[in-house]
Amino acid sequence: MDLIDCNFELKEIQKLEGHADRVWSLAWHPASGTGEYPPLLASCSGDKTVRIWSQNPTFRSWDCKAVLEETHTRTVRSCNWSPDGTYLATASFDATTAIWKSIGGDFECISTLEGHENEVKSVSWNTSGTLLATCSRDKTVWIWEVMPGNEFECASVLQGHTQDVKMVKWHPTIDILFSCSYDNTIKVWAEDEDGDWHCVQTLSESNNGHTSTVWALSFNADGDKLVSCSDDLTLKIWESDIGRTASGDGHAPWNHVCTLSGYHDRTIFSVHWSREGIIASGAADDAIRLFVESKDGLVNGSSCRLLLKGEKAHDMDINSVQWGPGENRLLASASDDGTVKIWELATLT
């Protein structure tokens, strides 16, 4: 059955409390809820800590199993698990990125990456776990190569944005990097035959892009579409032949498909596309919106339709929404109110 034909409700499963300041970002462990592995979620906060939350398989309740602290000296802005779940990278306003590993059940910081001039805003692993990207208020994007012995070597410093870079995100199948910025643009970065990284495309107002700060972006499961969200109160869908190009060099251009406007009335801070095609957005209006693609008899392209509104999902701004990787349609949200919430998208019978 088509998702748009179903009736859903967003059920709050549990509110996770423990952070002493706003919660900025969330990252599900890649094995969460798959097979025998219980759901595991990382959250990071203005309180300088990262919390690891786990669902108790017997009682189905969520508990904090670890607090990662005394490493970062300022706000922890972003966290991201490596694809195999071995490492957790955390980016901080203290201008460093920390790499954590679970050793004997305890998380230990095994490496600290330095180089950015000031706040690191986002961190992202590529799909093979061989490269790590970071971005900063210093307007640069750094690509780090993962070396033996828990060493990380800066492979490239990418300059091109004219303002604070808010987020970096690797394409899910190809080593192409995307960055979005306070300068209202999304930049696409690719490596040439000589091993040098270049900006191969800029998505800006001139090609139907955003007219204000771009806060976040997310890819669909196939990697041929991305969604971006902005301070301009819109979500935009982009499409490319990137996954279908014979060369696989990732230089297939991204084109604007549609704009979703009128659904949030304050800045949209976070967007995430689930494996089965549901887009979640979280904004400064304290609300969550869910969208699905709809062909609606269109000959070419696609549009999106609102699936569900979650009003007053939190008491303050929602900074992050993230779908769990498992089968059970879990959504996590993080807010300025200091809490993380676990939601289930349930079908109404």
C-alpha positions in Angstrom: 0.0 0.0 0.0 1.2 3.5 -0.8 2.3 5.4 2.3 0.1 8.4 1.4 -3.0 6.1 1.6 -2.3 5.1 5.2 -3.4 6.9 8.4 -0.5 7.4 10.8 0.1 8.8 14.2 3.4 9.9 15.8 3.4 8.2 19.2 5.8 9.5 21.8 7.5 6.4 23.2 9.8 8.1 25.8 11.3 11.4 26.7 15.0 11.1 27.5 16.2 13.5 30.1 19.7 14.0 31.4 21.4 16.7 29.4 21.8 20.0 31.3 21.6 22.2 28.2 20.1 22.2 24.7 20.6 19.0 22.6 22.0 19.8 19.2 22.4 16.6 17.3 21.5 12.9 17.3 23.1 9.8 15.7 21.6 6.3 15.6 24.1 3.4 15.8 24.0 1.9 12.3 23.1 -1.6 13.6 20.3 -0.2 15.8 17.2 -2.4 15.8 18.6 -4.8 13.3 18.9 -8.4 14.1 19.9 -9.0 17.7 21.3 -5.5 18.2 19.2 -3.3 20.5 18.5 0.3 19.4 21.4 2.6 20.4 21.4 6.4 20.1 24.0 9.1 20.7 23.1 12.7 21.6 25.3 15.7 22.0 24.7 19.0 23.9 25.6 22.4 24.9 26.5 20.8 28.3 29.8 19.6 26.7 28.8 16.0 26.9 27.6 13.2 24.6 25.1 10.7 26.0 24.7 7.1 24.7 21.1 5.8 25.1 20.1 2.2 24.8 16.8 0.5 24.7 16.3 -2.3 27.3 15.1 -5.3 25.3 13.0 -6.6 28.2 11.3 -3.5 29.4 11.5 -1.6 26.1 12.5 1.5 28.1 15.4 3.8 27.1 18.3 4.3 29.5 21.5 6.3 29.4 24.3 3.8 29.3 27.2 6.2 29.0 28.1 9.9 29.4 31.1 11.0 27.3 32.6 14.0 29.1 35.8 15.8 30.2 37.1 15.8 26.6 35.4 18.7 24.9 35.6 22.1 26.7 32.7 23.7 24.9 29.3 22.7 23.2 29.3 19.4 21.3 27.5 20.4 18.1 27.5 17.2 16.0 28.0 13.4 16.4 28.2 10.6 13.8 28.9 6.9 14.0 31.3 5.2 11.6 29.5 2.9 9.1 30.5 -0.2 11.0 29.6 1.3 14.3 33.1 1.0 15.8 33.8 4.7 16.2 31.8 7.8 17.2 33.0 11.2 16.0 32.0 14.3 17.9 32.5 17.9 16.7 32.7 20.8 19.2 32.8 24.5 19.5 36.2 24.0 21.1 37.5 23.7 17.5 38.3 20.0 17.8 36.8 16.7 16.7 37.1 13.7 19.0 37.0 10.1 17.9 35.6 7.6 20.5 35.7 3.9 20.6 33.9 1.4 22.8 36.6 -0.5 24.7 35.4 -3.1 27.1 32.1 -1.5 27.3 33.5 2.0 28.1 33.8 4.7 25.5 37.3 6.2 25.3 38.6 9.1 23.3 41.3 7.6 21.0 42.1 10.6 18.9 41.5 14.4 18.8 41.6 16.2 15.4 42.8 19.8 15.5 43.1 22.3 12.7 39.9 24.4 12.4 40.3 27.9 13.6 37.1 27.9 15.6 33.8 26.1 16.1 33.4 22.7 14.4 29.8 22.5 13.4 29.4 19.0 11.8 31.2 15.7 11.2 30.4 13.0 8.7 31.9 9.6 7.7 32.0 8.4 4.2 30.2 5.1 3.4 33.4 3.0 3.7 34.6 4.6 6.9 37.9 5.6 5.2 37.3 9.3 5.2 35.9 11.8 7.7 34.7 15.3 6.9 34.4 18.3 9.2 33.2 21.8 8.7 33.5 25.0 10.7 32.5 28.6 11.3 36.0 29.3 9.8 34.2 28.7 6.4 36.3 25.6 5.6 35.6 22.0 5.1 38.3 19.5 6.0 38.6 15.9 4.7 40.5 13.5 7.0 41.9 10.2 5.9 41.7 7.4 8.4 45.1 5.9 8.9 46.3 2.8 10.8 46.8 3.0 14.5 43.8 5.4 15.1 45.6 8.2 13.3 43.8 10.7 11.1 45.6 12.7 8.4 44.2 15.9 6.8 43.9 15.0 3.1 42.4 18.3 2.0 41.1 21.7 3.2 38.2 22.9 1.0 37.6 26.6 0.6 34.7 28.1 -1.3 32.0 28.9 1.2 31.9 32.6 2.1 30.3 32.0 5.5 30.0 29.6 8.4 29.5 26.0 7.1 26.6 24.4 9.0 26.7 20.8 7.8 28.8 18.2 5.9 27.3 15.0 4.5 28.8 12.3 2.3 26.8 10.8 -0.5 25.5 7.3 0.6 27.2 5.3 -2.2 29.9 7.5 -3.9 32.7 9.5 -2.3 31.2 12.8 -3.1 30.8 15.4 -0.3 28.1 17.9 0.2 28.3 21.0 2.5 25.7 23.6 3.3 26.3 27.1 4.7 25.2 30.4 6.1 26.0 31.7 2.7 22.7 30.2 1.4 24.4 27.6 -0.8 25.0 23.8 -1.0 28.4 22.8 -2.5 29.2 19.5 -4.1 32.8 18.4 -3.8 34.6 15.6 -5.7 38.1 14.3 -6.0 39.9 14.4 -9.4 42.3 11.9 -10.9 45.2 13.7 -9.2 43.7 13.3 -5.8 42.7 16.9 -5.5 39.3 17.9 -4.2 37.3 20.5 -6.0 33.8 22.1 -5.9 32.0 20.6 -8.9 28.6 22.3 -8.4 27.0 25.0 -6.2 23.3 24.9 -5.5 22.3 28.5 -5.0 19.5 30.9 -5.5 20.5 31.2 -9.2 19.4 27.6 -9.8 16.3 27.5 -7.6 18.2 27.1 -4.4 17.6 28.6 -1.0 17.5 32.3 -0.2 18.8 32.1 3.3 21.0 29.8 5.5 20.9 26.2 4.6 21.0 24.2 7.8 20.9 20.5 6.8 20.5 18.0 4.0 19.7 14.3 3.7 19.7 11.7 0.9 17.1 9.1 0.0 18.0 5.4 0.1 19.1 5.2 -3.5 21.2 8.4 -3.3 19.6 9.9 -6.5 17.7 12.6 -4.5 18.5 14.9 -1.6 16.4 17.2 0.5 17.6 20.4 2.1 16.1 22.7 4.7 16.7 26.4 5.4 16.1 29.5 7.3 13.9 30.6 4.3 11.2 28.3 5.8 11.4 25.9 2.8 12.4 22.3 2.1 13.8 21.6 -1.4 14.1 18.3 -3.2 17.0 17.8 -5.7 17.6 15.0 -8.1 20.6 13.6 -10.0 21.6 10.7 -12.3 24.5 10.3 -10.0 23.7 6.7 -9.1 23.0 5.7 -12.7 26.0 7.3 -14.5 28.2 4.7 -16.1 31.4 6.5 -15.1 30.3 6.7 -11.5 32.4 9.8 -11.1 29.6 11.6 -9.3 29.8 14.7 -11.6 26.2 14.3 -12.7 24.5 17.6 -11.9 21.9 18.0 -9.2 18.6 19.7 -10.3 15.8 21.3 -8.3 12.7 19.2 -8.4 10.3 20.9 -6.0 10.0 23.3 -3.1 7.9 22.6 0.0 6.8 25.8 1.6 4.1 26.9 4.1 4.6 23.9 6.4 6.8 25.5 9.1 6.6 29.2 10.1 10.1 29.4 11.6 13.6 28.2 10.6 13.8 24.6 9.6 16.9 23.2 11.3 16.8 19.5 10.5 15.7 17.1 7.8 16.1 13.4 7.4 14.9 10.9 4.7 14.0 7.5 6.0 14.9 4.2 4.2 11.3 3.8 3.1 11.0 7.3 1.8 9.5 9.4 4.6 11.0 12.9 5.1 11.0 14.2 8.6 11.6 17.9 9.3 12.2 19.7 12.7 12.0 23.4 13.2 12.1 26.4 15.5 8.3 26.3 15.6 8.7 23.3 18.0 7.0 21.1 15.3 7.8 18.0 13.3 6.4 17.5 9.8 6.5 14.3 7.8 6.3 14.2 4.0 6.2 11.5 1.3 6.8 11.7 -2.4 3.7 11.7 -4.5 3.6 11.2 -8.3 0.1 12.6 -8.5 -0.2 11.8 -12.2 2.9 13.8 -13.0 4.6 12.9 -16.3 8.0 13.8 -15.1 9.6 14.5 -11.8 7.8 14.2 -8.5 6.2 16.3 -5.8 5.9 15.8 -2.0 2.8 15.7 0.2 2.4 16.3 3.8 1.9 13.0 5.6 1.6 14.1 9.2 1.9 17.2 11.5 3.4 16.9 14.9 2.6 20.1 16.7 4.3 21.0 19.9 6.6 18.0 19.7 9.0 19.8 22.0 8.7 22.9 24.3 11.4 24.7 22.3 13.3 24.7 19.0 13.8 21.2 17.4 17.5 21.0 16.4 17.6 17.4 15.0 15.3 14.7 13.7 16.7 11.3 12.8 15.0 8.1 11.6 16.3 4.9 13.2 17.8 2.4 10.7 15.7 -0.5 11.9 12.4 -1.8 10.6 10.1 -0.3 13.3 9.8 3.4 12.1 11.4 5.0 15.2 12.2 8.7 15.0 14.4 10.6 17.4 14.2 14.3 18.0 16.4 16.7 20.0 15.6 20.2 21.3 16.6 23.4 22.9 14.5 22.1 25.8 17.3 19.8 26.8 15.4 16.6 26.0 15.6 13.8 23.4 12.3 12.2 22.4 11.8 8.8 20.8 8.7 8.5 18.6 7.1 5.6 16.7 5.3 6.3 13.5 2.3 3.9 14.0 -0.4 3.0 11.5 -3.9 3.7 12.6 -6.2 0.8 12.1 
